[in-house]
Amino acid sequence: MKVLLVTPSYFPIIGGSETLIRTLVTKLNESGVNTDVMTFNMNKKWMPVWRENIEHGENFTIFKVAAFNPLPFFPINPLYTPLRVNVIPSLSFRKKLEEYDIIHFLGEADLSMPLLSMSVDKPKIMHCVGVPALAEQFHKHSAMKKLFVRLFQRLANVYAVFSPDEKRSLLNMGIASNRIVTLRYGIDTDQFKPDENKRLSNLILFVGRIDTVKGLHVLLESLQYVNSKIKVVIIGPTAKDEYFDHINEMCRQVNEKGYHTVEYLGSKDQHDLIPWYQKATVLARPDLVGASGEGCSTMEALACGTPVIGVQNHVLRNDVDGLIISRDNPKELAEALNKILTDEQLRERYGKAARSIMEEQFSVKSAVTQLIEIYKHLSNNEHASND
């Protein structure tokens, strides 16, 4: 069986989806499933080049598709709202799909390749990352929603979701329940694990894209209400220059006051993140949209025994492995930080529970095992229909 994972972006772009894809393709190949990756040829998000390229991972191939952004300087892409299309790929990518038994799309950040692949007669799975936010986008636009839903229903044979909210959104979009499976991403708990010898008592960690929706400014605003003297470490790629400049100015003002300190370390590879998760007192995820409980950094931190403060509750369990807060509320975030920073026994309880939950429910081993069964089911159905 040959599987192709199709995703809008991949390394050197760094983010949760890119990390997830690399983990899945590595573990699937280790499990005996011949798996490769297809992505847009771009080193910066939504700024592709019109040139095909082939790269090689440790035990897989990465096909980088030529593409162009039709409106790179427009703040609003008119194709994005009705169709979730950021860039236009070369149609030649469809020939490569024919070489695989299963096509696995992951994420809806860009749907151009799934949409242009509807005529390709291969079993397909759509891994629906962030469907509630997707559905919310069309809530007030009935005509656009009808168009999008009609197309979305034809993108795949099976739709994989992470959370109950995502499943409800798909059901509301008319996807039949027998086409929906719950599939948790999975974290390599052999790699992401605690090291309490490194643990600090005053280090707040933020890992994520430096973008408004990730709420980093909320964390920085909350520091004025945090009583303990702390250090904030920020790790992640930049997105919009204007927002990054704003964050830099906020960091400068915090450091100038001389009580708390803030340090931005830029992007880091997955392996280089592990020591920071192990050192951190708590990971802060004050996202303004979506569910921070389903982010890769949340699960990576929890696997390392690090409590998390975030919004919503798909992975994160309030007062079990961290604390859940309201969106865009610096004072509430500060209260949660003060609670965890001043109670060592609480931190230890959260950390032990976090590690246990990740090992039992969110390990990459169980995710890959379930995914292989889905592939086999799709493949068997395809062979049965051809007989």
C-alpha positions, 0 to 999 in steps of 0.5 A: 500500500502506497500513501501520499500525505498532501498538505499545504505547507511543510518544512522549512515552514515550522508549525503544528501541521508541519510537525504533525505531518513529519511525525506521521510520515516517519512513523507510517514508514517505520510501520511498513506503510510506504508513505510520501509527502506532497506540498506547495513549493514555498519557504514562506507561508503563501508565497510559493514559487512556480517551480517543482522540486523533489526533496528526500527525508529520512525514509520518504520523498517530498514532492514540492508542487509549483504554485503561485499566489494570484494576489500576494499583496492584497489583504483579503484574497477573494478566493479564500472566503468562498473556497479556502484557496490561497494559492493556485498549483500547477495541475501537473500535481494530479499525475503524481496522485495516480501513483498512490493507493490512498490520498490523505489530505491534512488541514483546510488552510488551503483547499486548492489541491483537494478541490482540483483532485476531485476528478482523481479516482482514488480513495481519499481521507480528509483530516479536518484540522480546525473544522469549527473555525471553518464552519464559523467563517461561513455562518453569516454567508449562506450563499457561500456556505452552500457552495462550499459545503457542496464542494467539501462533501465531495473532497474525500471518502472519509473525514477524520476529526480530532474533537467532538466539536469538529464532528458536530461541525461536519454533521452540520455541513451534511457529512454522513456520520458513517464517513466521519472517524475520530482520529487523535493526532498522536505525540511521540511520547518516547521523544517528548518526555519529562526531565524534572532535573531541568524544571524551573519554577519561574519560566513561562513558555509560549510556543506558536506562530507570532500571529494575532490569533495566537494571543501572544499580546494577551500573555504580555498584557497579563504580566502586569498582574503577575506577582512572581518575578518570571521569565517569558520565553517565546518560540515560533516563526513570525507571520505578519510584520506589523504584529511582530513589531507590536510584540517587539515593542511590548517585550521592550516595555516589559524588559525596560521595567526590570521586573519580568523579562521576556526573550524571543528565541525565533523558530526552533526545530521539534527536537530543540523544543524538547528541553524548553518544554522540560524546563518550563513551569507552564506553557501559555496558550491564550489563543483568540480563535480555535481550540488551544487544547488541540494544538501540537505545542499543548500536547508536546508540553503535556507529554513533557509533564508541563502544565498548560494554561489555554482556552477550550477543552479538547485535550486540556482538562481544567484543574487536571493537567492545567487550567482553562481560561476565557479568551482575550482576558489578561487578568484571568490569564494572570490569575491562572499563572499566579495560581500555578507559579505559587503552588509547587504541589499543584504543578506536580499533580498537573504534570503527572496527570498530563504525562499519564493522559498523553501516554494513554490517549494521545500517543503516536503509536495508537494514532498510527495504528488507527490510521493504518486500519482506516487506510486498509478499510479504504483500500478494501472498499476500493478493491471491492468496488472494482470487482 
